[in-house]
Amino acid sequence: MPRSMKLTSLLVALGLVTFASGATQAAVISRTFIISATAFSGSPPIDPLSGSFSVTWDNSIDYNDETTGISGGITGFTLSSALAFSYFFSSDVMYIGGTENGTGGAGNFSDDYVFVFGGASGTPTPDIAFYSTLSSASIFFSSSYSVTVAAPEPASLALLAGALGALGWARRRAARQG
């Protein structure tokens, strides 16, 4: 096989991998977010808050107070309403909390929390975290909040494996013929 055809074959393989990579940008995503918040304002009854949430969503549409596709919680904290998430695809921002005051709000005299972070489809960046309790007339805001992703998405791992396989195949084929 002429050298130009080898190069063309390799470029086509890389192009397919690049195309597949772009196709995963707007798709159903499943991620587990690990959250830790501390240094709450006032005299918080619970400090720190930590836990994890597994969320499945399509990052090409908006969600508002969605109760399906989410599970998990904060250790030692029971919500007084259903766990939910809201997602805004134009800004890639996710809210996690209870539905009693909407996922974006926690009201006095309710067991509720709110975690807001950007980069939900990529690298999460914390924005704000706060909570309230049934026995308190206060809302407690965190001044130290982190959110991480537990593991890479399976689609990303499959894409990487496919790309490495295509490159290995092209290299092996070139070695046999060269």
C-alpha positions, 0 to 999 in steps of 0.5 A: 500500500502506498504511503499516501494511502496509509496516511489517508487510512489513518486520517479517516480512522482519526476522523471517525474517532473525532466525529464519535467524540463530538456525537457524545457531547449531547447525549444521555449522561450518567454521573456520580457527584461526590459533594462535601460542604463545610464552614457553614454560616451561623450555628449550623446543627450539621457541619460538614455535609457530605454525600453522593448523588447519581444522576442520569440526564440528557445534557441537550435539554432542560430539567426542572425539579426532576425526581427520576434519574437521581439517587443518593443523599447526604449522610445523616440528613433526611430531606422532608421532600423528594430528592430532585435535580434541575439542569440548564443545558445552555449554561451546563448548571445543575441544582440538587436538592429537595422539591419542597422549595424547588431544587433552587431553594431551601426555606426556613423550617424545612429539612432541605439542601441545595447544591449548585454547580456548573460544568455538570457535563464536564468538570464540575465547579461549585457555585453555592451550597446551603441548607435548612432544618425543620427545627431551625429558623435559619438557612446555613450557607457554606463557605467551603464547598467541593464537588467531584465526579466519582469515575469517568463516563463509560462512553468516554472510556469506550471512545478512548479504547476505540481510538487506541485500538484504531491507532494500534491496528494502523501501526501494526499494519504499517509494520507488517507492510513496511 
